[in-house]
Amino acid sequence: MNDDLPRYTLRINRVLLDKLEYIAKYEGRSKNKEIEQLIKKRILEFEKENGEINLNNQDL
């Protein structure tokens, strides 16, 4: 594990977590990696619709 990676605590409904675990196992991933893949997919969708996110300008 890379200790340089930031950590984030996620609070989630037990049923959702259990279903996520089922999907992750089906895909051969950990829950963490499954969440990472979902985040990447959402970012790509967002950027396709709204343009690339420029992290140098974080005004929302």
N, C-alpha and C positions, 0 to 999 in steps of 0.2 A: 504494500500500500504506500502511496506517495503521501508523505506527511505535509507536503506543501499545498495540498488541496484544502480549500476552505470547507468547513463543516456547517451544515444547516440542519436544524431540528425541524421535523415535519410532524404536525399533529393531524391525524386523519382518522376517520371513522373506521372501526374494526372491520366491517364488511368490505369496505373499499380496499383496505389493506390486504385482506385475505384474497380478494379477487385479483388484486395486483400481483400478489405472490403466485397465484395460480398461473397467470399469464406469463410472468417472468420465468417460472419453471418450464412452462411449455416452450418458451423461446430459448431456453438454455442460459438464462441470465439470472443474476441476483436481482433483488428488488431495487437496489440502488441503481444498477445499470439500466434496468427497465425504466425507472424514473428519468434517468439521464437521456435515454433515447426519446422518451416522450417530450422532454423539454427541448431537445434539439429539433424534433419534428415541428413543434409549435413555433419555435423561433424561425425556422425556414418558412413556414406558412405566413407568419406575420411579416417577415421581410419581403416575401413575394408580393403581398398586398400593399405594403406601406413603404417599401424601400429599406435599404440596409440600415441597421441600427448603428449610429455613430456614438461610441462610448465617450468620445472627447466632449460631446455636447449632451449632457444628461438632463437638460431642461425638459420637463414633461408638461 
